[in-house]
Amino acid sequence: MQELGKMLVWIGLVILGTGVVLWSGFGRDWLGKLPGDLRIERGEFSFHFPIVTCLVISLVLTLLAWMLRR
């Protein structure tokens, strides 16, 4: 049960840190606008798919999870 408590504390700290970073406005200018992110605008229709941004976020979270397991 003690290991579960430690894991919940770490998850809470990661969520808190992510919230503080996003609240501060970090990445507002570049997040979702990386080269390779798809953005199609035609008339009143617009489609936005941030594929490269998703890959970068996935890579960062994977590395973070790998480091926390060690």
N, C-alpha and C positions, 0 to 999 in steps of 0.2 A: 504494500500500500504506500510505502514511503517513496518508491520510485515513481508511482503515478503522480504523487504530489509534486515532485521535482519537475516532472515533464509538464504538468499543467502550469507551473510557475514559469518555465522557459517559454511555453507557448504564449502565455499572457504577456511576457516581456517583449516577445517578437511582435505580437499584435500591437502593443503599445508603441513600440519603436516605429513600426510601419505607419501607424496613425499620426504620430508626431511629424515624421518626414513628409507625409502627404499633406498634412495640415499647413506645414510651413511653406508649401508651394514648390518644393523641389521637383524638378522635371516638368514643370508646367510648359516650358517652351519647346522641349524636345520629345517628351514622352508621347508616343503615338505618331510622331512625325519623323521617324528614322527612315533612312534609305531602305526601300524594300517594302514599306508599309503601303498597302493599296488604298488609293483614294480616287473614286470616280465621281465626277460631277457632270451631269447633263441636264440642263434646264433646271427644273425644280427637284430633280431626283439626285440624291447623293448617297454613295456607298463608301463606307470606311471600314477597312479590315487591317488592323495593326499586327500583321503576322510577325514581322521582325521584332517588334516590341514584345510580343508574347514569348518569342524564343529567348530573348534576353532575360526577361523576368523569370522564365522557367529555368534557365541556366543558373541564375543567381540563387534562386530558391533551392535548386538541386545541390549546388556547392555548399550552401548554408546547412542544409540537412545532413550532407556528408560530413561536414566539419563538426556538427553537434553530436553525431554518432560516435566519433572517435574519442 
